[in-house]
């Protein structure tokens, strides 16, 4: 048996409209049309998907508040990190530069789910 592909990541969110603004508008991810039996939405990232599940009692907790990358996170690669930084700044969205000095930033969605974004 061999694991051949990662299919999706499910993230909990409190407010679906706020989450859609972040993932759809700020990160510009396209919606993946999927039937859901509960509140949520799917986004497509290449051959991978992000599944946002509404849980109004969820409150994201950071273990290491100083360095977001030392917490559980999902990582994306982009072709233009500078463009994403400009988009985040235009929306007054906080980010942390990678402490390693590489071309990477860490951001949090509105529910404190952490996302690492690299340019490789």
Protein Blocks (a to p, Z undefined) as FASTA:
>chain_A
ZZfbdfbdcdddfblmlmmmmmmmmnopacdddddfbdcddddehjaccdddddfkbccd
dfblmlmmlpccdddddfblklmmmmmmmnopacdddfklpacdddddfkopacddddZZ
